[in-house]
Amino acid sequence: MTMSKASTPRSIALFGANSGIATEVARLYAERGASLVLVGRDGAALERAADDLRVRGAPKVEILIAEFSHTESVADVAAAAWQALGSLDLALIAYGSLPDQAQAQKDHAAAERALVLNFVSPALLADALAERFEAQRSGTIAVITSVAGDRGRQSNYIYGAAKGGLQRFLEGLRHRLHPAGVAVLDVRPGFVSTAMTEHLPRGGPLWAEPNKVAADIARAVERRRAVVYTPWFWGLIMTIVRNLPRPLFHRSKL
Ligand SMILES: NC(=O)c1ccc[n+]([C@@H]2O[C@H](COP(=O)([O-])OP(=O)(O)OC[C@H]3O[C@@H](n4cnc5c(N)ncnc54)[C@H](OP(=O)(O)O)[C@@H]3O)[C@@H](O)[C@H]2O)c1
């Protein structure tokens, strides 16, 4: 089913609103005249972003402060974001952290923090939002997972497991919300030039800018897609990676 122009989202919550990708999603929708609620932990950065988004055309921009690793409070955060705009057409869960795999596999507290922030917290937040969208019988819950969730690899299996778990969670949530007409979008980016990847050598055809990813997210929301690889060629790459025979895969340094 294709969303009509009239149902382009007008009320949007961005969780992890200061993320490089969410910043570009907010700009895109502000320029289309949507109202926004920005949820994050850095109030000063959120205020700066809100000023910028009002100039770009957002009629209303609200701010909420949240520490997403505090999983006991995510239900309250969902309720506050919903109330800030009266209701929501689109919720985008965009926060996350990329742990150092070698360190996290020795330091279980660090591994636990990464698993909580990248899986437990966004899963519980999506669930808390789901009951409101389900009662409303419309809208989209979009969550940024990662291509890293598609197959466990020695170089990042803690982050990858969290994102893979989140993919399965969203699959089930999508199944649950289908009768209510609520879309659940799983966004799977490859390498994106944001603060998260600042420490990595960048450049080359596999790297994307966050505005490109934001445009892909908006298009997938309009088309009510279930899963979107961004840029698109990651869908092909991950089909190959997922299907590599194990003996070959184990010889790789992926
Ligand atoms: N960049 C990539 O190559 C890539 C690839 C695949 C998937 N992703 C996913 O895309 C999403 C967006 O990431 P990004 O690339 O835009 O990176 P980013 O710019 O580093 O954004 C990460 C955001 O998460 C927030 N955050 C981290 N821990 C938090 C906490 N405990 N409480 C509240 N907020 C917290 C950060 O807040 P502060 O601004 O306050 O630090 C930041 O705004 C993430 O889910 C990431 O895993 C990214």
The ligand as a Gaussian input file, in Angstrom:
#p B3LYP/6-31G(d) Opt

LIG

0 1
 N       26.887000       5.887000      11.344000
 C       26.820000       4.667000      10.835000
 O       27.673000       4.242000      10.050000
 C       25.656000       3.778000      11.199000
 C       25.508000       2.572000      10.500000
 C       24.446000       1.725000      10.813000
 C       23.563000       2.074000      11.805000
 N       23.731000       3.248000      12.488000
 C       22.745000       3.550000      13.536000
 O       22.142000       4.781000      13.217000
 C       21.643000       5.375000      14.424000
 C       22.071000       6.825000      14.442000
 O       23.476000       6.895000      14.590000
 P       24.363000       8.044000      13.923000
 O       25.169000       7.418000      12.887000
 O       23.486000       9.185000      13.559000
 O       25.358000       8.367000      15.107000
 P       25.529000       9.580000      16.122000
 O       25.504000      10.871000      15.388000
 O       26.741000       9.242000      16.927000
 O       24.220000       9.500000      17.015000
 C       24.056000       8.668000      18.116000
 C       23.076000       9.368000      19.044000
 O       22.748000       8.522000      20.134000
 C       22.672000       9.336000      21.296000
 N       22.920000       8.547000      22.483000
 C       23.910000       7.643000      22.698000
 N       23.796000       7.145000      23.939000
 C       22.718000       7.751000      24.509000
 C       22.087000       7.664000      25.774000
 N       22.532000       6.815000      26.699000
 N       20.998000       8.443000      26.031000
 C       20.564000       9.317000      25.105000
 N       21.102000       9.443000      23.885000
 C       22.170000       8.669000      23.592000
 C       23.777000      10.354000      21.100000
 O       23.527000      11.443000      21.947000
 P       24.570000      12.651000      22.146000
 O       24.425000      13.465000      20.886000
 O       24.082000      13.329000      23.356000
 O       25.921000      12.007000      22.291000
 C       23.645000      10.669000      19.626000
 O       22.732000      11.710000      19.417000
 C       22.198000       4.518000      15.566000
 O       21.196000       3.625000      15.994000
 C       23.322000       3.746000      14.920000
 O       23.570000       2.536000      15.585000
 C       24.739000       4.107000      12.200000

